[in-house]
Amino acid sequence: MEFDPLSPNVRDNPYPYYAYLRRYAPVYHIEALDCWAISRYEDVVHVLKNPDTFSSASLLTALLGDLNPLPGVPFMIGSDPPVHTRLRKLVNRAFTPRAVAEMEPRIRAITKELIEGLAGGDEFDLVRELSTPLPVIVIAEMLGVEPERRRDFKRWSDDLVAAATGFVMGEERNRIARSMTEFRSYFEQAIETRRGQPGNDLVSALIRAEEENQALSAREILAMTILLLIAGNETTTNLLGNAILALLDHPDEMAKVRARPELIPNLVEETLRYDGPVQGLFRQTTRAVELAGRHLPAGTRIMQLYASANRDERVFSEPDRFDVNRDTSAHVAFGLGIHFCLGANLARLEARIVLEEIFRSFAGLERKETHVERIDSFALRGPKSLPLRFTARF
């Protein structure tokens, strides 16, 4: 079986391909991306726990190439210790469990406003009308983006994700390059303004942040806003879309959650395991290594497949079964080790709140269309749109 994450068949359902890789080719060369796919749980965990051997330094180059709006500037997700250690310490305080928990009232208010603002009738598009605008508004407010610029903010976010996780060519590539310049100019001005007039937003907090007498430079703060745009929006959007799709495909599990809303946090975790929003990311070997019997020279680019690891039958019983009562503690959807997703608590909170409000607001949810088109990405997975119909609104 040929595995090409850029092909429509793989994008539609990659999991049979992952199962084949785990069984027959646990270290597989992807010609289209010129990298080696790592598919077994044990090997993915080994990669994540050994950043000295499997470097993240080339991640942004692998994802963005010449569309990187800040070439030469270290991004936290694309750096190794000691640079990564310094950046992580400086931004950690904005994403502590307590700091994220304090955001719950505002996130719930935004969710209720979006649901109340849905057009009349008995249907809505989950992606367009709820799961996309919510994280955009949350991150925009965190960064102090004016409400009138949210449309631009969303466009910049979409363009960054397209540049990082898909192939863009021709005029589309030129348009995204112009969009990156526009984004950069906006936030460079915002950072300069906040230095003189600090507010309660995250940009101001990053300017003030100090750890061991070190501070973030303007370009490092800009890099953090880019990272938040990429990771803070699309992850939650896809997580919510995948969760609702999984429930619609498993009505018995939907009934369990409706009967016991306290299962929603575990529903979120099982969705992360069963159909996670991030399929995989890149690393590069710093020395010659052996994985699953395959020799990889120094400088080899690999793609650790989180979504395949989370379906590994060696770790999860009946991995292709969606079970909201499952013990999901071993999943690696948010990574592991020093690069564990900084925004994991925020994504979990947003997903829990939206799912709680959906179950409180709608009865008899069902798909309006049989086929669901997935987003055009080799690294991310979620529905492009998800038109839903409901029988009653509470």
C-alpha positions in Angstrom: 0.0 0.0 0.0 1.4 3.4 -1.0 1.1 6.1 1.7 0.9 9.6 0.4 -0.6 12.1 2.9 -1.2 14.5 0.1 -3.6 12.2 -1.8 -7.4 12.7 -1.5 -7.9 9.0 -0.4 -5.6 9.3 2.5 -7.0 12.7 3.5 -10.5 11.2 3.4 -9.6 8.3 5.8 -5.9 7.8 6.7 -6.5 5.2 9.4 -6.4 2.0 7.2 -3.1 3.3 5.8 -1.7 3.9 9.3 -2.7 0.3 10.3 -0.8 -1.0 7.3 2.3 1.1 8.2 2.3 0.0 11.8 2.2 -3.7 10.7 4.4 -3.7 7.6 6.4 -0.5 7.3 6.7 1.3 10.7 9.4 3.6 9.2 8.2 4.5 5.7 9.6 6.9 3.2 7.1 9.5 2.0 8.4 10.6 -1.4 6.1 13.6 -1.7 7.4 15.1 1.5 10.9 13.6 1.4 10.6 12.3 5.0 10.2 9.1 6.9 6.8 8.4 8.6 7.1 7.0 12.1 3.8 5.2 12.9 4.1 2.9 15.9 3.3 4.3 19.4 6.6 3.1 21.0 8.7 4.8 18.3 6.7 8.0 18.3 7.1 8.3 22.1 10.8 7.6 21.7 11.1 10.5 19.2 9.1 12.9 21.5 11.1 12.0 24.6 14.5 12.5 22.9 14.7 16.0 21.6 18.5 15.9 21.6 18.4 13.2 18.9 15.2 14.3 17.1 15.5 18.1 16.7 12.6 20.5 16.1 14.9 23.2 14.7 13.9 22.5 11.1 10.2 22.3 11.8 9.2 25.7 10.6 11.4 25.4 7.5 9.7 22.1 6.7 6.3 23.6 7.2 6.6 27.2 5.9 9.6 27.2 3.7 10.1 30.6 2.0 6.6 31.7 3.3 8.0 32.0 6.8 7.3 35.6 7.8 10.2 35.6 10.3 13.1 33.7 8.8 15.9 33.3 11.3 13.8 34.0 14.3 13.4 31.1 16.8 9.9 29.9 17.2 9.2 28.0 20.4 7.7 25.0 18.5 10.7 25.0 16.2 13.6 25.3 18.6 15.6 23.0 20.8 17.1 23.6 24.3 18.4 26.0 25.6 16.5 28.4 23.3 13.3 26.4 23.7 13.7 26.3 27.5 14.0 30.1 27.7 11.0 30.8 25.4 8.8 28.3 27.2 9.5 29.7 30.6 8.7 33.2 29.4 5.3 32.3 28.0 4.2 29.5 30.3 2.5 31.9 32.8 -0.1 32.9 30.3 -1.2 29.3 29.9 -1.1 27.9 33.4 -4.1 25.8 34.4 -5.3 28.6 36.7 -4.9 31.3 34.0 -6.8 29.2 31.5 -9.6 28.3 34.0 -10.2 32.0 34.6 -11.1 32.3 30.9 -14.1 29.9 31.3 -16.8 32.6 31.9 -15.8 34.6 28.8 -15.5 31.5 26.6 -18.9 30.3 27.7 -20.4 33.8 27.0 -18.9 33.8 23.5 -20.2 30.3 22.8 -23.7 31.3 24.0 -23.7 34.4 21.9 -22.7 32.4 18.8 -25.4 29.8 19.4 -28.0 32.5 20.1 -26.9 34.3 16.9 -27.5 31.3 14.6 -30.0 31.9 11.9 -33.5 30.7 12.4 -34.7 27.3 11.1 -33.6 23.8 12.0 -30.0 23.7 10.7 -26.6 25.3 11.0 -23.0 24.7 9.9 -21.0 23.8 12.9 -17.6 24.7 11.3 -18.6 28.0 9.8 -20.9 29.3 12.5 -19.5 27.9 15.7 -16.3 26.0 15.8 -14.4 28.4 13.6 -15.4 31.8 15.0 -15.1 30.8 18.7 -11.3 30.1 18.9 -10.7 33.1 16.5 -12.5 35.4 18.9 -10.8 33.9 22.0 -7.3 34.2 20.6 -8.0 37.6 19.1 -9.2 38.9 22.5 -6.2 37.3 24.2 -3.9 39.2 21.8 -5.9 42.5 22.1 -7.0 42.5 18.4 -9.7 45.1 17.8 -13.2 43.5 17.0 -13.2 45.3 13.7 -10.0 43.5 12.7 -11.2 40.0 13.5 -12.0 39.3 9.8 -8.4 40.2 8.9 -7.2 38.1 11.9 -9.1 35.1 10.7 -7.8 35.5 7.1 -4.2 35.7 8.4 -4.8 32.6 10.5 -6.2 30.7 7.5 -3.3 31.8 5.3 -0.7 30.7 7.9 -2.3 27.3 8.3 -2.5 26.9 4.5 1.2 27.8 4.2 2.2 25.5 7.0 0.2 22.4 6.3 -0.6 22.3 2.6 0.9 23.0 -0.8 0.1 26.4 -2.2 1.2 27.4 -5.7 1.1 30.3 -8.2 -1.0 33.3 -7.5 -2.3 31.7 -4.2 1.2 31.6 -3.0 1.8 35.2 -3.9 -1.5 36.2 -2.2 -0.4 34.4 1.0 3.0 36.1 0.9 1.2 39.5 0.8 -1.0 38.4 3.7 2.0 37.4 5.8 3.5 40.9 5.2 0.2 42.5 6.3 0.0 40.3 9.4 3.5 41.1 10.3 3.0 44.9 9.9 -0.1 44.9 12.0 1.5 43.1 15.0 4.8 45.0 14.7 2.8 48.1 15.2 0.7 46.6 18.0 3.9 45.5 19.9 5.3 49.0 19.5 2.1 50.6 20.8 1.9 48.2 23.8 5.4 49.1 24.8 4.2 52.6 25.5 0.6 51.8 26.4 0.4 48.3 27.9 -3.0 46.7 28.4 -4.4 43.5 29.8 -3.8 41.4 26.7 -1.2 38.7 26.0 1.0 40.9 23.9 1.4 43.3 26.8 2.0 40.3 29.1 4.7 39.0 26.8 6.4 42.4 26.7 6.4 42.4 30.5 7.4 38.8 30.9 10.8 38.2 32.4 12.5 35.1 33.6 16.0 35.0 35.0 16.5 38.6 33.8 15.7 37.8 30.2 12.9 39.3 28.1 11.4 38.5 24.8 12.5 40.6 21.8 9.9 42.2 19.5 10.6 39.5 16.9 10.2 36.7 19.4 6.9 38.2 20.6 5.8 38.3 16.9 6.8 34.7 16.5 4.6 33.8 19.5 1.6 35.5 17.9 2.2 33.5 14.7 2.4 30.3 16.7 -0.8 31.1 18.5 -2.5 31.9 15.2 -1.6 28.5 13.8 -2.0 26.4 16.9 -4.7 28.3 18.7 -7.4 28.4 16.0 -7.3 25.4 13.8 -6.7 22.8 16.5 -9.9 23.7 18.4 -12.0 24.0 15.2 -10.9 20.6 14.0 -11.2 18.9 17.4 -14.9 20.1 17.7 -15.7 19.0 14.1 -14.1 15.6 14.7 -15.9 15.1 18.0 -19.4 15.8 16.5 -18.7 13.6 13.5 -17.6 10.7 15.8 -20.8 11.1 17.9 -23.0 11.2 14.8 -21.3 8.0 13.5 -21.7 6.3 16.9 -25.3 7.1 18.1 -24.9 4.8 21.1 -22.0 7.0 22.3 -24.0 10.1 21.6 -26.8 8.8 23.8 -24.4 8.1 26.6 -23.1 11.6 26.6 -26.6 13.1 26.4 -27.6 11.0 29.4 -24.4 11.8 31.3 -22.9 15.2 30.4 -20.1 14.6 32.9 -18.6 12.3 30.2 -17.9 15.3 28.0 -14.3 15.8 29.2 -13.6 12.2 28.4 -15.4 12.6 25.1 -12.9 15.3 24.3 -10.0 13.0 25.2 -11.4 10.1 23.2 -11.8 12.4 20.2 -8.2 13.4 20.5 -7.2 9.8 20.5 -9.6 8.5 17.9 -9.5 11.3 15.3 -7.1 14.0 16.5 -6.8 17.4 14.9 -3.0 17.1 14.4 -2.0 14.0 12.4 1.7 14.5 12.7 4.7 16.9 12.8 8.3 16.9 11.7 11.6 16.3 13.4 15.2 15.9 12.1 17.8 13.5 13.4 20.9 15.0 14.9 22.9 11.8 14.7 22.6 8.3 13.1 19.8 6.3 14.8 17.9 3.1 14.4 14.1 3.0 14.6 12.1 -0.2 14.2 15.1 -1.8 12.5 15.6 1.0 10.0 18.9 2.9 10.0 18.4 6.7 9.6 21.5 8.9 9.0 22.1 12.2 10.8 20.0 14.9 9.1 17.1 12.7 8.2 13.7 14.4 8.3 11.0 12.3 10.0 7.2 12.8 10.5 6.0 11.4 13.8 2.4 10.3 13.2 0.5 11.1 16.4 -2.8 9.9 14.9 -1.3 6.5 14.0 0.3 6.1 17.5 -3.1 6.8 19.0 -4.6 3.9 17.1 -1.8 1.4 17.9 -3.3 -1.9 18.9 -0.3 -2.6 21.1 -1.5 0.2 23.4 -5.2 0.7 22.9 -7.7 -2.2 22.9 -9.9 -2.2 19.8 -8.3 1.1 18.7 -10.7 1.7 15.8 -13.7 1.7 18.2 -14.9 5.1 19.5 -15.7 4.7 23.2 -16.4 7.7 25.4 -15.8 5.6 28.5 -12.3 4.6 27.4 -9.1 5.2 29.5 -7.4 7.7 27.1 -4.5 8.7 29.4 -1.9 7.3 27.1 -2.8 9.3 24.0 -0.2 11.6 22.4 -2.5 14.0 20.5 -0.9 17.0 22.2 2.6 15.6 21.9 4.9 14.7 24.8 7.9 15.9 26.6 9.3 19.4 26.3 7.2 20.2 23.3 3.9 19.2 24.9 1.3 21.6 23.4 1.3 24.8 25.4 -2.4 25.5 24.6 -3.6 22.0 25.4 -5.6 23.2 28.5 -7.2 26.0 26.4 -8.2 23.7 23.6 -9.7 21.2 26.1 -11.6 24.0 27.8 -13.0 25.5 24.6 -14.0 22.0 23.3 -15.7 21.1 26.6 -17.7 24.3 26.8 -18.9 24.2 23.2 -20.0 20.6 23.5 -21.8 21.3 26.8 -23.6 24.2 25.2 -24.5 22.2 22.0 -26.1 19.4 24.1 -27.9 22.0 26.2 -29.2 23.8 23.1 -30.1 21.2 20.5 -31.9 17.8 20.3 -31.9 15.3 17.5 -28.6 16.4 15.9 -27.9 14.7 12.5 -25.8 15.3 9.4 -27.4 17.2 6.6 -25.0 15.7 4.1 -23.7 12.1 3.9 -20.2 12.9 2.6 -18.0 15.2 4.7 -15.1 16.9 2.9 -11.9 17.2 4.9 -9.6 20.2 5.0 -6.8 20.3 2.5 -3.9 19.5 4.8 -1.4 16.7 5.3 -0.8 17.6 8.9 -4.2 18.6 10.2 -7.5 16.8 10.0 -11.0 18.1 10.4 -14.2 18.8 8.3 -14.2 21.7 5.9 -17.8 22.3 6.7 -20.4 20.3 8.8 -24.0 21.2 8.0 -26.2 19.9 10.8 -29.9 19.5 11.3 -31.7 19.3 14.6 -35.2 18.4 15.7 -35.6 20.8 18.6 -33.9 23.9 20.1 -34.0 24.3 23.9 
